[in-house]
Amino acid sequence: LPIGRPLSAVPVYENMRAVDYLITRPEVDAGKLGITGASGGGNQSMYAGAWDERLKAVVPVCSVGTYNAYLGAACCMCEVVPGAITFTEESGILALTAPRALMVISATQDAFQFSVNEAQKSLAGARSIFELHKRSEALRHVIIESPHDYNQPMREAMYGFMSQHLAGSGDGSPIAEPAITLEEPETLRCYPGDTRPDDWLTLPQFAALQAASLASQRKFPDTAAAMSVASDVLRAKLQGTLGGTANPDPATLAPADSTTSELSITPEPGITLSVRLPSAEHRGESEWTLIVTTDGLSADSTTQLLSAIQKRPEQTAGLELRATAGQAWASDRIGRAPDHNSAEWSLWIGRPLLGQWVCDIRAAVAALKSAGLDDADRLHVAGSGPAALAVLCAAALDRRISSVTVHHLPTTWVTDRPWEKQRLGMLPPGILREFGDIEHVAAMIAPAPLQILAPTDGQGNPLPMTALKTAFMATRRLYQDAGNAGMLRITGDGTVR
């Protein structure tokens, strides 16, 4: 996601490359190619069929519904098209197949997002485009009494449709499937056994190479003067990749008094959060600290953060970010991802969770600044783990934050291994392409005081001292050029580097 190449785009490209190969074969008629697949393969068929006009007949199976139906369902991240709901629905994708032939096969017992009714909504939207082309007969919907599958009746319907529209044979009625002897899976492998070539890459390794290429082309300010010129543009780019985070108007926030223990804030319509306030005896201090967490204000990670900044809970304000801790979605976790579903849904609407968390922090800052509880003129914001990244982004965008401490912050969005012990919500689409890496976000905070305590790699492991010495080089350069090197503190294993 951070390199701007969502996983859903990869198989589409690979299918188009397969077409490139097929049309070189002497036995293949390049004008008579079709594509079909079920579930994820059905989505690939829909997208490749929309993009590649060499595919004359397209049959997605048990995959077509509506994008809106994905919201609330647990689906594979490889199906997500970031921000799709902001500009189209599946009907628009299906319509791109016109005037070529399209048959959608649905199962009566499928999940809601692939259900017959949802598919009918998308087909209704696409039908008007087929009619404009005078190709109404080229659009069909076949409904099979079945669970999620690509069973024999579905395949037979596909045979008849492909024969009609590719070979000009028959009227599109199902064609009986002959007896088939299945190939052994091993005989179908491109690289049987352990015979993969030495330069074979996993997807994380491929992404890391792409990220390195982007980094080699990036021109990020390395002087305070250059940053002064570019800062507004860079903030706009950062805010854009975070989904256009809101900046709440403090005037809309209710005032409080010395008896108030927490503030209720509404970062945006439909979202209500509580900001825990310091105890009354600590409200007259000249600087407040806002602790931001995804684990909970009583979690071990919060305790460790308080210890690192030498504060007690009653001395700090506290904020639990949306869709986390006490507000976590009950069925959010899938596999090792604690926020799989909420992160997935946020991508569909073009508002990655990281950007939504930044919105929460900025709303809390506005509330604390306008609550009229004391005369504090400085606000220190601190967070650990996923919250650390949200705090860093919020401080890069919001100058009302006077100083920052981040604990267990990942040093980069680039890794050649899958992320572990992290949250999917920390991955904003396209940020490496449009803006830069985490060290560049940190550089935007200069010259304000910034502590980076015990940063980690993408797997959540503490950085070794050798890596710590070279971490955040872009951040270091900005602070040094501004003459504020002392305002940046990076520690690991208790040692400052």
Buried (B, 14 or more C-beta within 10 A) or exposed (E): BBBBBBBBBBBBEEBBEBBEEBEEEEEEEEEEBBBBBBBBBBBBBBBBBBBBEBBBBBBBBBBBBBBBBBBEBBBBBBBBBBBBBEEBBBBBBBBBBBBBBBBBBBBEEBBEBBBBEBBBBBBEBBBEBBEEEEBEEBBBBBBBEBEBBBBBBBBBBBBBBBBBBBEEEBEBEBBEEEEEEEEEEEEEEEEEEEEEEEEEEEEBEBBBBBBEEBBEEBEBBBEBEBBEEBBEEBBEBBBBBBBEBBBBEBEEBEEBEEEBEBBEBBBBEEBEBBBBBBEBEBBEBEEBBBBBBBBBBEBEBBBBBBEBBEBEBEBBBBBBBBBBBEBBBEEBBBEEBBBBBBBBBBBBBBBBBBBBBBBBBBBBBBBBBBBEBBEBEBBBBBBBBBBBBBBBBBBBBBEBBBBBBBBBBBBBBBBBEEBEBBBBBBBBBBBBBBBBBBBBBBBBBBBBBBBBBBBBBBEEEBBEEEBBEEBBEBBBBBBBBBEBBEBBBBBBEEEEB
